[in-house]
Amino acid sequence: ELISSLRSKLQSLWEERELVLSEARECAERGEELEARVRDVCKPNEFERYMMFIGDLEKVVSLLLCLSSRLARVQNAMRRIDGNTDAEEKQSLNERHKLLSRQREDAKDLKENLDRRERVVSGILAKYLTDQQLQEYRRFVQVKTSLLIEQKDLEEQIRFFEEQLENLEKSIP
């Protein structure tokens, strides 16, 4: 029953992932349309700023999500430490935790910098785009970020349930 339940949950997660990937493709298409509009109306250096911001948006958000995920796994491993865990493993986990915490703080600084750059890009675009087009740009940035987060969350859940299913199947003769 448990195996069946895990398989069912995985199936629904895979289906949900397909929906999110479809939304991501639609978002990418809107992004291409927006890029063409920005290229047409902005000066080359302003367009370059826009493109750098959009490229860095995905990188920084992905980096933050990845580091947060890795940090959560290390914290979970640290909670499972007991009297049988050797000192070397405890030390290794503590070092990884410190390193990932520092890296995540650095990534948060990058995100704050990215947020400042977004305000600059919005200011540039406000000179050229209508209010509705500016709202479309802001919605695009928000949706792009949300979809990245949702994709990462689904991937984590899928990985978790796949591991659970694999471990369960191995435990049953």
Salt bridges, closest charged atoms under 4 A:
GLU35 OE2 - ARG39 NH2 3.02
GLU46 OE2 - LYS127 NZ 3.12
ASP56 OD2 - ARG117 NH2 2.85
GLU58 OE1 - LYS144 NZ 3.19
GLU105 OE2 - LYS108 NZ 3.52
ASP115 OD1 - LYS111 NZ 2.60
GLU136 OE1 - ARG37 NH1 3.49
GLU155 OE2 - ARG17 NH1 3.38
GLU156 OE1 - ARG73 NH1 3.26
GLU156 OE2 - LYS152 NZ 3.97
GLU156 OE2 - ARG159 NH1 2.71
GLU166 OE2 - LYS170 NZ 3.15
GLU169 OE2 - ARG7 NH2 2.50
